[in-house]
């Protein structure tokens, strides 16, 4: 295998969510292992302090050595960035990224690794302008789609972009 991809679902989702499931299929097709940690027990109280527990769980699923990619949607994207600061990784693939979470003391941050973001122009939860600013400041690849926060009309496009991202890593 080429490495491990940690696929993190959003706050009101689970490990069988449509987008992370589609990304898992891409991993399999391209020779990457993947794991989808279940954060639902952490998310149930809807406490911003649970973000730290989510980050810790993502890192726990990463092997101690070898290439790792962190990928996620919404809250899963948010914690993926922070995980990249604590566990060396080869890249980040972030869908519908919130650059801040109300009640959480830290704005989004991530390691300086190859990063691709996918965001909906009409995201009602995470303003697109904040993601554009983040991508610009990092010179990250940014794909803007005619969709809302769930990116539900573009799951196949997200999977295709993820495949291109993984192929470009090696």
N, C-alpha and C positions, 0 to 999 in steps of 0.2 A: 504494500500500500504506500501511497505517496505521503500520507500524513493523516492527521485527525482534524475534523471540523466540528466545532462545538456550535450547535444550532439552538439558539435561545428564543423561545416563544414570547409573545407579548403578555401584558398584564391580564387581559380578560380572555386568555387562550389556554392552550395546553400543548404538550409535545406532539400531538397528532394534528395540530393546526395545518391548514391548507398550505401556507407559504413555507413553513419549515419542512413539511413533508415533501413538497416539490423540490426544495433545496437538497434534501437527503437523497432523493432519486438522482439528482445531478452528481452528488458525491459518489454514489455507487457506480454510475456510468463512467466516471472519470478516474476510478481507482483510488478514491479517498475513503477512509473510514469516517463515520460520523456518529455523533451521539446527540440526543435531544433531552437535556436535563428537564425534569419536571419541577417547576417552581410554584405550582398551584397552592401547596401548603404554606409557602412563604407569602404568597400574594393575598391569601384569604382575608387577613386583617386590614389590607389596604394601607399599611403603615409605611411611610417613606423610609423608615429605618430598615425595612426588609430588603432594601436595595443592596445593602452590604452583604446580607446573607445570600442573595442571588449571585452577587459577584463571586463570593467564596464557593458556592456550589458549581458555578461554571468552571472555575479553576480546578476544583476537585476532579472534574471529568476530563481534564486535559492530562495526557500522559506526561511523565516527568521529563522525557526527552523526545526529540523528533519534531518535525514541522507541525504547527498548530495554526489553524485559521479560526477566528471567532466571527460568527455571523448571527444576526438576529433581527427581529422585527420589533419596532416600537420600544417597549421597556427592555426587550431582549437585545436590541441594538445599543441602547444606553449602557446596559451592564457589560456588553461585549467590549466597549471602549475601555472601561475601567479595568476589566480583566486583562486587557492587553498591556496595561501598565504594571501588572503583577506577575504575568507569565509571558515570557518572550513568545512572539508569534510571527508568522509569515505574512499575515494580512488580516484585514477587516472588511466584511461585507455587511452594510448597515441599511436596513429598510425602515422607512418612516421614522427616522431618528428624532426623538425629542432632545433638544440641546440643554434643557433644564427640566427638573421635576419639582413641582410645588411641594415645599416642605423638606426637600432634600438639600443639604448644605452645599453641595458641589455642583457646579455646571459641568457639562459633559467634557470629558478629556479622553485622550487615547494616545497610544504609542505612535511614534513616527514610522509607520509601516505602510506598505501599499494599501490604500483604502478606496473602496467604491461605495457610493451611497445611491440609493434609489428612493425617490420621494414623489408624492403626488402633489400636483399643482394646487389641488383643492383640499389639502389635508386640513380637516377641521379641528384637529387636536394638537398638531405640531406645526407651527407656522413655517411655511416653506422658506421664507426669508432668512430665518435663523440657520436653516440647513445650508442654504446657499452661502451665507457668510462663513460658516464653519468650513465648507468645502473650499471656498476661495482662500481662506487663511492657511489651509493645509495643502493646497494644490491637489486636492483629492478628485477623483473621477466622480462626477455627479450626473445621474440620469433622472430627468424630470418627466413624469408621466401625467397624462390627463386622467387623474384618478383622485380618490380621497385617501384618508388615512389607512384604510384596510388594503389598498392596492388590489382589491378583489377582481377588478376587470383586467388586471395585468399579471396574474400569477405566472402564466407561461413566459411572459416577457422577463419577469424577475428571475425565473429559473434560467433562461437563456443568458441573461447578463451575468448571473452567478457562474455559469459554466465558462463564459469568456474570461471572467476574473480568475478562476482557478487555473485555466490553461495558461494565462499570462504570468502566473506566479513562478512557473518553472521554465 
